[in-house]
Structures are given as structure tokens and as C-alpha cells.
Amino acid sequence: DLTAGCVGLVFLRLAIGGVAFGFAVGWLLARLLQISHDPLVEVTLVLVAVYGTFMIAEEWAKMSGVLAVVVLGLYFAAYAKTKLSKHAHEMHHHVVSQAAYVSTQAIFL
């Protein structure tokens, strides 16, 4: 049975749950980056946080993985990015640039 209340609850779980989950992961990521002093670990934490946030939100928690990752990205850009060491910041830039290049090439093959 599809009722307005049922649809409303699903919408709230998807929208608000995804936003809250992304914010929580962003907060946790910022705390983990503060205690890490290894650039490789820092970049790995960021990549695992992004992919893990989407997968956990979508598959396990049945929330919006897209909204969760968007909020995580906004939180990371505003707060957590400043927690990266200088070397990790440069390494992160190179990893993301390489991933973007490979993705673009895969699309147009």
C-alpha cells in the first residue's frame, strides 16, 4: 500500500538521512585526519570515506548515497581539507586528477 505517510517517511529517510550521514562521516573524517601524520594514510582515508559513504548509505542504510557524498564533499572542502598535511594535500590533488583523467578516457573509449 502506497500512502502519503509512507511516501513521506521514505523521503525523509532518503533526504534527511543522507544529509545527516554525510555530515557525520565528514566530521569523523576531519577528526581522523587530525590524528594522522602519514600523507598516504590521509589520502586513503579520504578515498575510503567517499566510496564508503556512498556504499553504506545506499546499500546498508537505505539513504541517499548521492546526498551523503555531496554533504561529505561540502564538509570536507569547508573544514576537513584544512586538516590534510601539505604533502597529503598535493598527493590528494594528484590522485583526484589521475582518477578524473582515467574516468574521462573510459567514457570516451
Secondary structure, DSSP 8 states (H G I E B T S, - for coil): ---HHHHHHHHHHHHHHHHHHHHHHHHHHHHHHHH---HHHHHHHHHHHHHHHHHIIIIIS-S-HHHHHHHHHHHHHHTGGGGS-HHHHHHHHHHHHHHHHHHHHHHT-
